[in-house]
Amino acid sequence: MNKTISLLFLACASMPSFADSTYIGLDYVFSEIKFSDEKAKPSMTSFRLGTTVYKQISVEAQYSISNKSDNIYNMEFDLENSKALFLLLQSTAVNGFSLDVSLGYASSELTVTGPENTFNGTDDYNGFAWGVSFYQQIPSFENAQVKLGYQSLYNDHDISINGITLGFNYHF
């Protein structure tokens, strides 16, 4: 855990040294955890920091924290946090609209609590993550964008963690 935070901090601190354009973002995530024909829908808030490394290619670090858990059959499902690093492939903006595809790696921590005779504990789900996002530039603020996207933070034959994101970006 400390190793991950240290590497994330080092990557974020060194971004301005090779940055063409740096941005920050804040998203509300309507997440969904699917398992055994059941769905839990906890929500999260994501903080993002990214930089353009070459024309329309960016690197983005994302940290998400839990807002709300979901209850299924007296079991509480909570995505405690999620850390991710993405490579974003961005389109050219046309009439203020743009699109990006993100590919990367995510680590998500899921906590399940319930009655004594059920599973209680925390598991980490690490692996390939991807997403697609649409952006609309805000006409009054040239450096600001509204974002709507889909993210898959983990996908396995037993469980998948994904979500719809609605957020805001500001480019420096």
PyMOL commands that place a pseudoatom at each C-alpha (Angstrom):
pseudoatom trace, name=CA, resn=MET, resi=1, chain=A, elem=C, hetatm=0, pos=[0.000, 0.000, 0.000]
pseudoatom trace, name=CA, resn=ASN, resi=2, chain=A, elem=C, hetatm=0, pos=[2.724, 2.485, 0.990]
pseudoatom trace, name=CA, resn=LYS, resi=3, chain=A, elem=C, hetatm=0, pos=[4.696, 1.464, -2.085]
pseudoatom trace, name=CA, resn=THR, resi=4, chain=A, elem=C, hetatm=0, pos=[1.698, 2.223, -4.335]
pseudoatom trace, name=CA, resn=ILE, resi=5, chain=A, elem=C, hetatm=0, pos=[1.089, 5.614, -2.743]
pseudoatom trace, name=CA, resn=SER, resi=6, chain=A, elem=C, hetatm=0, pos=[4.794, 6.503, -3.020]
pseudoatom trace, name=CA, resn=LEU, resi=7, chain=A, elem=C, hetatm=0, pos=[4.902, 5.560, -6.705]
pseudoatom trace, name=CA, resn=LEU, resi=8, chain=A, elem=C, hetatm=0, pos=[1.664, 7.436, -7.408]
pseudoatom trace, name=CA, resn=PHE, resi=9, chain=A, elem=C, hetatm=0, pos=[3.003, 10.534, -5.634]
pseudoatom trace, name=CA, resn=LEU, resi=10, chain=A, elem=C, hetatm=0, pos=[6.304, 10.330, -7.549]
pseudoatom trace, name=CA, resn=ALA, resi=11, chain=A, elem=C, hetatm=0, pos=[4.490, 9.986, -10.876]
pseudoatom trace, name=CA, resn=CYS, resi=12, chain=A, elem=C, hetatm=0, pos=[2.183, 12.918, -10.109]
pseudoatom trace, name=CA, resn=ALA, resi=13, chain=A, elem=C, hetatm=0, pos=[5.026, 15.104, -8.839]
pseudoatom trace, name=CA, resn=SER, resi=14, chain=A, elem=C, hetatm=0, pos=[7.090, 14.510, -11.979]
pseudoatom trace, name=CA, resn=MET, resi=15, chain=A, elem=C, hetatm=0, pos=[4.221, 15.144, -14.406]
pseudoatom trace, name=CA, resn=PRO, resi=16, chain=A, elem=C, hetatm=0, pos=[4.780, 18.902, -14.767]
pseudoatom trace, name=CA, resn=SER, resi=17, chain=A, elem=C, hetatm=0, pos=[8.377, 18.296, -15.902]
pseudoatom trace, name=CA, resn=PHE, resi=18, chain=A, elem=C, hetatm=0, pos=[7.213, 16.755, -19.196]
pseudoatom trace, name=CA, resn=ALA, resi=19, chain=A, elem=C, hetatm=0, pos=[3.687, 18.100, -19.362]
pseudoatom trace, name=CA, resn=ASP, resi=20, chain=A, elem=C, hetatm=0, pos=[2.260, 19.868, -22.367]
pseudoatom trace, name=CA, resn=SER, resi=21, chain=A, elem=C, hetatm=0, pos=[-1.109, 20.305, -20.660]
pseudoatom trace, name=CA, resn=THR, resi=22, chain=A, elem=C, hetatm=0, pos=[-1.979, 19.300, -17.101]
pseudoatom trace, name=CA, resn=TYR, resi=23, chain=A, elem=C, hetatm=0, pos=[-5.524, 18.858, -15.813]
pseudoatom trace, name=CA, resn=ILE, resi=24, chain=A, elem=C, hetatm=0, pos=[-7.430, 17.950, -12.686]
pseudoatom trace, name=CA, resn=GLY, resi=25, chain=A, elem=C, hetatm=0, pos=[-10.834, 16.325, -12.525]
pseudoatom trace, name=CA, resn=LEU, resi=26, chain=A, elem=C, hetatm=0, pos=[-13.579, 15.436, -10.103]
pseudoatom trace, name=CA, resn=ASP, resi=27, chain=A, elem=C, hetatm=0, pos=[-16.182, 12.736, -10.882]
pseudoatom trace, name=CA, resn=TYR, resi=28, chain=A, elem=C, hetatm=0, pos=[-19.209, 11.212, -9.216]
pseudoatom trace, name=CA, resn=VAL, resi=29, chain=A, elem=C, hetatm=0, pos=[-19.215, 7.477, -9.989]
pseudoatom trace, name=CA, resn=PHE, resi=30, chain=A, elem=C, hetatm=0, pos=[-22.436, 5.445, -10.146]
pseudoatom trace, name=CA, resn=SER, resi=31, chain=A, elem=C, hetatm=0, pos=[-20.650, 2.129, -9.642]
pseudoatom trace, name=CA, resn=GLU, resi=32, chain=A, elem=C, hetatm=0, pos=[-21.958, -1.390, -9.985]
pseudoatom trace, name=CA, resn=ILE, resi=33, chain=A, elem=C, hetatm=0, pos=[-20.531, -4.616, -8.610]
pseudoatom trace, name=CA, resn=LYS, resi=34, chain=A, elem=C, hetatm=0, pos=[-21.883, -7.706, -10.393]
pseudoatom trace, name=CA, resn=PHE, resi=35, chain=A, elem=C, hetatm=0, pos=[-21.508, -11.187, -8.921]
pseudoatom trace, name=CA, resn=SER, resi=36, chain=A, elem=C, hetatm=0, pos=[-23.616, -14.380, -9.031]
pseudoatom trace, name=CA, resn=ASP, resi=37, chain=A, elem=C, hetatm=0, pos=[-26.570, -12.729, -10.805]
pseudoatom trace, name=CA, resn=GLU, resi=38, chain=A, elem=C, hetatm=0, pos=[-26.675, -9.998, -8.131]
pseudoatom trace, name=CA, resn=LYS, resi=39, chain=A, elem=C, hetatm=0, pos=[-25.788, -6.317, -8.375]
pseudoatom trace, name=CA, resn=ALA, resi=40, chain=A, elem=C, hetatm=0, pos=[-24.625, -3.958, -5.649]
pseudoatom trace, name=CA, resn=LYS, resi=41, chain=A, elem=C, hetatm=0, pos=[-24.606, -0.263, -6.508]
pseudoatom trace, name=CA, resn=PRO, resi=42, chain=A, elem=C, hetatm=0, pos=[-22.367, 1.709, -4.152]
pseudoatom trace, name=CA, resn=SER, resi=43, chain=A, elem=C, hetatm=0, pos=[-21.262, 5.187, -5.228]
pseudoatom trace, name=CA, resn=MET, resi=44, chain=A, elem=C, hetatm=0, pos=[-17.832, 6.824, -5.245]
pseudoatom trace, name=CA, resn=THR, resi=45, chain=A, elem=C, hetatm=0, pos=[-16.100, 10.143, -5.822]
pseudoatom trace, name=CA, resn=SER, resi=46, chain=A, elem=C, hetatm=0, pos=[-13.026, 10.144, -8.076]
pseudoatom trace, name=CA, resn=PHE, resi=47, chain=A, elem=C, hetatm=0, pos=[-10.190, 12.632, -8.052]
pseudoatom trace, name=CA, resn=ARG, resi=48, chain=A, elem=C, hetatm=0, pos=[-8.101, 12.694, -11.216]
pseudoatom trace, name=CA, resn=LEU, resi=49, chain=A, elem=C, hetatm=0, pos=[-4.779, 14.247, -12.205]
pseudoatom trace, name=CA, resn=GLY, resi=50, chain=A, elem=C, hetatm=0, pos=[-3.507, 13.950, -15.739]
pseudoatom trace, name=CA, resn=THR, resi=51, chain=A, elem=C, hetatm=0, pos=[-1.054, 15.344, -18.217]
pseudoatom trace, name=CA, resn=THR, resi=52, chain=A, elem=C, hetatm=0, pos=[-0.638, 15.267, -21.970]
pseudoatom trace, name=CA, resn=VAL, resi=53, chain=A, elem=C, hetatm=0, pos=[2.583, 13.492, -22.893]
pseudoatom trace, name=CA, resn=TYR, resi=54, chain=A, elem=C, hetatm=0, pos=[2.313, 13.658, -26.687]
pseudoatom trace, name=CA, resn=LYS, resi=55, chain=A, elem=C, hetatm=0, pos=[-0.307, 15.485, -28.762]
pseudoatom trace, name=CA, resn=GLN, resi=56, chain=A, elem=C, hetatm=0, pos=[-3.494, 13.537, -27.931]
pseudoatom trace, name=CA, resn=ILE, resi=57, chain=A, elem=C, hetatm=0, pos=[-2.030, 10.976, -25.542]
pseudoatom trace, name=CA, resn=SER, resi=58, chain=A, elem=C, hetatm=0, pos=[-2.294, 11.555, -21.799]
pseudoatom trace, name=CA, resn=VAL, resi=59, chain=A, elem=C, hetatm=0, pos=[-1.410, 9.771, -18.586]
pseudoatom trace, name=CA, resn=GLU, resi=60, chain=A, elem=C, hetatm=0, pos=[-3.951, 9.961, -15.767]
pseudoatom trace, name=CA, resn=ALA, resi=61, chain=A, elem=C, hetatm=0, pos=[-3.838, 8.948, -12.101]
pseudoatom trace, name=CA, resn=GLN, resi=62, chain=A, elem=C, hetatm=0, pos=[-7.203, 8.392, -10.435]
pseudoatom trace, name=CA, resn=TYR, resi=63, chain=A, elem=C, hetatm=0, pos=[-8.102, 7.917, -6.775]
pseudoatom trace, name=CA, resn=SER, resi=64, chain=A, elem=C, hetatm=0, pos=[-11.687, 7.079, -5.806]
pseudoatom trace, name=CA, resn=ILE, resi=65, chain=A, elem=C, hetatm=0, pos=[-13.260, 6.965, -2.352]
pseudoatom trace, name=CA, resn=SER, resi=66, chain=A, elem=C, hetatm=0, pos=[-16.582, 5.574, -1.192]
pseudoatom trace, name=CA, resn=ASN, resi=67, chain=A, elem=C, hetatm=0, pos=[-19.647, 7.791, -0.788]
pseudoatom trace, name=CA, resn=LYS, resi=68, chain=A, elem=C, hetatm=0, pos=[-22.290, 5.175, -0.124]
pseudoatom trace, name=CA, resn=SER, resi=69, chain=A, elem=C, hetatm=0, pos=[-22.512, 1.411, 0.292]
pseudoatom trace, name=CA, resn=ASP, resi=70, chain=A, elem=C, hetatm=0, pos=[-25.281, -0.898, -0.903]
pseudoatom trace, name=CA, resn=ASN, resi=71, chain=A, elem=C, hetatm=0, pos=[-27.171, -3.585, 1.005]
pseudoatom trace, name=CA, resn=ILE, resi=72, chain=A, elem=C, hetatm=0, pos=[-28.141, -6.948, -0.531]
pseudoatom trace, name=CA, resn=TYR, resi=73, chain=A, elem=C, hetatm=0, pos=[-29.681, -9.693, 1.648]
pseudoatom trace, name=CA, resn=ASN, resi=74, chain=A, elem=C, hetatm=0, pos=[-28.469, -8.007, 4.884]
pseudoatom trace, name=CA, resn=MET, resi=75, chain=A, elem=C, hetatm=0, pos=[-24.922, -7.804, 3.527]
pseudoatom trace, name=CA, resn=GLU, resi=76, chain=A, elem=C, hetatm=0, pos=[-23.314, -4.390, 3.096]
pseudoatom trace, name=CA, resn=PHE, resi=77, chain=A, elem=C, hetatm=0, pos=[-21.125, -3.941, -0.017]
pseudoatom trace, name=CA, resn=ASP, resi=78, chain=A, elem=C, hetatm=0, pos=[-18.740, -0.987, 0.011]
pseudoatom trace, name=CA, resn=LEU, resi=79, chain=A, elem=C, hetatm=0, pos=[-16.049, -0.024, -2.490]
pseudoatom trace, name=CA, resn=GLU, resi=80, chain=A, elem=C, hetatm=0, pos=[-13.699, 1.493, 0.095]
pseudoatom trace, name=CA, resn=ASN, resi=81, chain=A, elem=C, hetatm=0, pos=[-11.293, 2.968, -2.458]
pseudoatom trace, name=CA, resn=SER, resi=82, chain=A, elem=C, hetatm=0, pos=[-9.848, 2.467, -5.891]
pseudoatom trace, name=CA, resn=LYS, resi=83, chain=A, elem=C, hetatm=0, pos=[-6.528, 3.559, -7.349]
pseudoatom trace, name=CA, resn=ALA, resi=84, chain=A, elem=C, hetatm=0, pos=[-5.901, 3.532, -11.078]
pseudoatom trace, name=CA, resn=LEU, resi=85, chain=A, elem=C, hetatm=0, pos=[-3.357, 4.644, -13.655]
pseudoatom trace, name=CA, resn=PHE, resi=86, chain=A, elem=C, hetatm=0, pos=[-4.557, 5.137, -17.234]
pseudoatom trace, name=CA, resn=LEU, resi=87, chain=A, elem=C, hetatm=0, pos=[-3.169, 5.913, -20.663]
pseudoatom trace, name=CA, resn=LEU, resi=88, chain=A, elem=C, hetatm=0, pos=[-5.757, 8.092, -22.449]
pseudoatom trace, name=CA, resn=LEU, resi=89, chain=A, elem=C, hetatm=0, pos=[-6.068, 8.183, -26.233]
pseudoatom trace, name=CA, resn=GLN, resi=90, chain=A, elem=C, hetatm=0, pos=[-7.948, 11.377, -27.042]
pseudoatom trace, name=CA, resn=SER, resi=91, chain=A, elem=C, hetatm=0, pos=[-9.773, 12.604, -30.128]
pseudoatom trace, name=CA, resn=THR, resi=92, chain=A, elem=C, hetatm=0, pos=[-9.580, 16.100, -31.537]
pseudoatom trace, name=CA, resn=ALA, resi=93, chain=A, elem=C, hetatm=0, pos=[-12.319, 18.398, -30.225]
pseudoatom trace, name=CA, resn=VAL, resi=94, chain=A, elem=C, hetatm=0, pos=[-15.069, 19.130, -32.761]
pseudoatom trace, name=CA, resn=ASN, resi=95, chain=A, elem=C, hetatm=0, pos=[-17.531, 21.887, -31.847]
pseudoatom trace, name=CA, resn=GLY, resi=96, chain=A, elem=C, hetatm=0, pos=[-16.449, 21.557, -28.211]
pseudoatom trace, name=CA, resn=PHE, resi=97, chain=A, elem=C, hetatm=0, pos=[-17.051, 17.777, -28.090]
pseudoatom trace, name=CA, resn=SER, resi=98, chain=A, elem=C, hetatm=0, pos=[-14.309, 15.177, -27.724]
pseudoatom trace, name=CA, resn=LEU, resi=99, chain=A, elem=C, hetatm=0, pos=[-13.893, 11.503, -26.865]
pseudoatom trace, name=CA, resn=ASP, resi=100, chain=A, elem=C, hetatm=0, pos=[-11.210, 9.467, -25.140]
pseudoatom trace, name=CA, resn=VAL, resi=101, chain=A, elem=C, hetatm=0, pos=[-10.471, 5.806, -24.612]
pseudoatom trace, name=CA, resn=SER, resi=102, chain=A, elem=C, hetatm=0, pos=[-8.550, 4.932, -21.450]
pseudoatom trace, name=CA, resn=LEU, resi=103, chain=A, elem=C, hetatm=0, pos=[-6.510, 1.785, -20.872]
pseudoatom trace, name=CA, resn=GLY, resi=104, chain=A, elem=C, hetatm=0, pos=[-4.738, 1.004, -17.633]
pseudoatom trace, name=CA, resn=TYR, resi=105, chain=A, elem=C, hetatm=0, pos=[-4.474, -0.787, -14.334]
pseudoatom trace, name=CA, resn=ALA, resi=106, chain=A, elem=C, hetatm=0, pos=[-6.714, -0.448, -11.266]
pseudoatom trace, name=CA, resn=SER, resi=107, chain=A, elem=C, hetatm=0, pos=[-6.691, -1.697, -7.703]
pseudoatom trace, name=CA, resn=SER, resi=108, chain=A, elem=C, hetatm=0, pos=[-10.084, -1.665, -5.964]
pseudoatom trace, name=CA, resn=GLU, resi=109, chain=A, elem=C, hetatm=0, pos=[-10.809, -2.542, -2.333]
pseudoatom trace, name=CA, resn=LEU, resi=110, chain=A, elem=C, hetatm=0, pos=[-14.213, -4.113, -1.637]
pseudoatom trace, name=CA, resn=THR, resi=111, chain=A, elem=C, hetatm=0, pos=[-15.481, -4.599, 1.923]
pseudoatom trace, name=CA, resn=VAL, resi=112, chain=A, elem=C, hetatm=0, pos=[-18.398, -6.915, 2.689]
pseudoatom trace, name=CA, resn=THR, resi=113, chain=A, elem=C, hetatm=0, pos=[-20.061, -6.958, 6.113]
pseudoatom trace, name=CA, resn=GLY, resi=114, chain=A, elem=C, hetatm=0, pos=[-23.095, -8.849, 7.281]
pseudoatom trace, name=CA, resn=PRO, resi=115, chain=A, elem=C, hetatm=0, pos=[-24.417, -11.388, 9.771]
pseudoatom trace, name=CA, resn=GLU, resi=116, chain=A, elem=C, hetatm=0, pos=[-21.954, -13.720, 11.520]
pseudoatom trace, name=CA, resn=ASN, resi=117, chain=A, elem=C, hetatm=0, pos=[-22.734, -16.729, 9.323]
pseudoatom trace, name=CA, resn=THR, resi=118, chain=A, elem=C, hetatm=0, pos=[-21.921, -14.866, 6.069]
pseudoatom trace, name=CA, resn=PHE, resi=119, chain=A, elem=C, hetatm=0, pos=[-18.693, -13.660, 4.499]
pseudoatom trace, name=CA, resn=ASN, resi=120, chain=A, elem=C, hetatm=0, pos=[-17.220, -10.641, 6.260]
pseudoatom trace, name=CA, resn=GLY, resi=121, chain=A, elem=C, hetatm=0, pos=[-13.987, -9.142, 5.048]
pseudoatom trace, name=CA, resn=THR, resi=122, chain=A, elem=C, hetatm=0, pos=[-12.069, -7.033, 2.593]
pseudoatom trace, name=CA, resn=ASP, resi=123, chain=A, elem=C, hetatm=0, pos=[-10.726, -8.126, -0.785]
pseudoatom trace, name=CA, resn=ASP, resi=124, chain=A, elem=C, hetatm=0, pos=[-8.529, -6.325, -3.286]
pseudoatom trace, name=CA, resn=TYR, resi=125, chain=A, elem=C, hetatm=0, pos=[-9.332, -6.637, -6.967]
pseudoatom trace, name=CA, resn=ASN, resi=126, chain=A, elem=C, hetatm=0, pos=[-6.380, -5.732, -9.190]
pseudoatom trace, name=CA, resn=GLY, resi=127, chain=A, elem=C, hetatm=0, pos=[-6.102, -5.857, -12.930]
pseudoatom trace, name=CA, resn=PHE, resi=128, chain=A, elem=C, hetatm=0, pos=[-6.718, -4.374, -16.339]
pseudoatom trace, name=CA, resn=ALA, resi=129, chain=A, elem=C, hetatm=0, pos=[-9.064, -1.383, -16.431]
pseudoatom trace, name=CA, resn=TRP, resi=130, chain=A, elem=C, hetatm=0, pos=[-10.522, 0.557, -19.335]
pseudoatom trace, name=CA, resn=GLY, resi=131, chain=A, elem=C, hetatm=0, pos=[-13.010, 3.289, -20.083]
pseudoatom trace, name=CA, resn=VAL, resi=132, chain=A, elem=C, hetatm=0, pos=[-14.643, 5.527, -22.669]
pseudoatom trace, name=CA, resn=SER, resi=133, chain=A, elem=C, hetatm=0, pos=[-15.496, 9.170, -21.967]
pseudoatom trace, name=CA, resn=PHE, resi=134, chain=A, elem=C, hetatm=0, pos=[-17.257, 11.987, -23.793]
pseudoatom trace, name=CA, resn=TYR, resi=135, chain=A, elem=C, hetatm=0, pos=[-16.367, 15.612, -23.065]
pseudoatom trace, name=CA, resn=GLN, resi=136, chain=A, elem=C, hetatm=0, pos=[-18.149, 18.902, -23.695]
pseudoatom trace, name=CA, resn=GLN, resi=137, chain=A, elem=C, hetatm=0, pos=[-16.222, 22.137, -23.376]
pseudoatom trace, name=CA, resn=ILE, resi=138, chain=A, elem=C, hetatm=0, pos=[-18.019, 24.726, -21.240]
pseudoatom trace, name=CA, resn=PRO, resi=139, chain=A, elem=C, hetatm=0, pos=[-18.531, 27.766, -23.520]
pseudoatom trace, name=CA, resn=SER, resi=140, chain=A, elem=C, hetatm=0, pos=[-17.876, 30.405, -20.838]
pseudoatom trace, name=CA, resn=PHE, resi=141, chain=A, elem=C, hetatm=0, pos=[-14.733, 28.687, -19.538]
pseudoatom trace, name=CA, resn=GLU, resi=142, chain=A, elem=C, hetatm=0, pos=[-12.277, 27.714, -22.250]
pseudoatom trace, name=CA, resn=ASN, resi=143, chain=A, elem=C, hetatm=0, pos=[-10.241, 25.406, -19.984]
pseudoatom trace, name=CA, resn=ALA, resi=144, chain=A, elem=C, hetatm=0, pos=[-13.182, 23.565, -18.385]
pseudoatom trace, name=CA, resn=GLN, resi=145, chain=A, elem=C, hetatm=0, pos=[-15.033, 20.472, -19.583]
pseudoatom trace, name=CA, resn=VAL, resi=146, chain=A, elem=C, hetatm=0, pos=[-17.972, 18.359, -18.450]
pseudoatom trace, name=CA, resn=LYS, resi=147, chain=A, elem=C, hetatm=0, pos=[-17.329, 14.613, -18.667]
pseudoatom trace, name=CA, resn=LEU, resi=148, chain=A, elem=C, hetatm=0, pos=[-19.646, 11.603, -19.058]
pseudoatom trace, name=CA, resn=GLY, resi=149, chain=A, elem=C, hetatm=0, pos=[-18.013, 8.202, -19.167]
pseudoatom trace, name=CA, resn=TYR, resi=150, chain=A, elem=C, hetatm=0, pos=[-18.021, 4.479, -18.536]
pseudoatom trace, name=CA, resn=GLN, resi=151, chain=A, elem=C, hetatm=0, pos=[-15.250, 2.679, -16.629]
pseudoatom trace, name=CA, resn=SER, resi=152, chain=A, elem=C, hetatm=0, pos=[-14.533, -0.978, -16.048]
pseudoatom trace, name=CA, resn=LEU, resi=153, chain=A, elem=C, hetatm=0, pos=[-12.194, -1.213, -13.054]
pseudoatom trace, name=CA, resn=TYR, resi=154, chain=A, elem=C, hetatm=0, pos=[-12.174, -5.004, -12.811]
pseudoatom trace, name=CA, resn=ASN, resi=155, chain=A, elem=C, hetatm=0, pos=[-13.711, -7.856, -14.779]
pseudoatom trace, name=CA, resn=ASP, resi=156, chain=A, elem=C, hetatm=0, pos=[-13.436, -11.548, -14.005]
pseudoatom trace, name=CA, resn=HIS, resi=157, chain=A, elem=C, hetatm=0, pos=[-15.721, -14.558, -14.460]
pseudoatom trace, name=CA, resn=ASP, resi=158, chain=A, elem=C, hetatm=0, pos=[-16.802, -14.218, -10.788]
pseudoatom trace, name=CA, resn=ILE, resi=159, chain=A, elem=C, hetatm=0, pos=[-17.070, -10.454, -10.311]
pseudoatom trace, name=CA, resn=SER, resi=160, chain=A, elem=C, hetatm=0, pos=[-17.016, -7.203, -12.254]
pseudoatom trace, name=CA, resn=ILE, resi=161, chain=A, elem=C, hetatm=0, pos=[-16.627, -3.646, -10.983]
pseudoatom trace, name=CA, resn=ASN, resi=162, chain=A, elem=C, hetatm=0, pos=[-17.696, -0.878, -13.338]
pseudoatom trace, name=CA, resn=GLY, resi=163, chain=A, elem=C, hetatm=0, pos=[-19.503, 2.418, -13.337]
pseudoatom trace, name=CA, resn=ILE, resi=164, chain=A, elem=C, hetatm=0, pos=[-20.894, 5.466, -15.075]
pseudoatom trace, name=CA, resn=THR, resi=165, chain=A, elem=C, hetatm=0, pos=[-18.995, 8.669, -14.312]
pseudoatom trace, name=CA, resn=LEU, resi=166, chain=A, elem=C, hetatm=0, pos=[-20.218, 12.247, -14.427]
pseudoatom trace, name=CA, resn=GLY, resi=167, chain=A, elem=C, hetatm=0, pos=[-17.631, 14.898, -13.761]
pseudoatom trace, name=CA, resn=PHE, resi=168, chain=A, elem=C, hetatm=0, pos=[-15.662, 18.013, -14.468]
pseudoatom trace, name=CA, resn=ASN, resi=169, chain=A, elem=C, hetatm=0, pos=[-12.131, 18.675, -15.830]
pseudoatom trace, name=CA, resn=TYR, resi=170, chain=A, elem=C, hetatm=0, pos=[-10.048, 21.821, -15.614]
pseudoatom trace, name=CA, resn=HIS, resi=171, chain=A, elem=C, hetatm=0, pos=[-6.957, 22.215, -17.846]
pseudoatom trace, name=CA, resn=PHE, resi=172, chain=A, elem=C, hetatm=0, pos=[-4.073, 24.424, -16.767]
for i in range(1, 172): cmd.bond("trace and resi %d" % i, "trace and resi %d" % (i + 1))
show_as sticks, trace
zoom trace
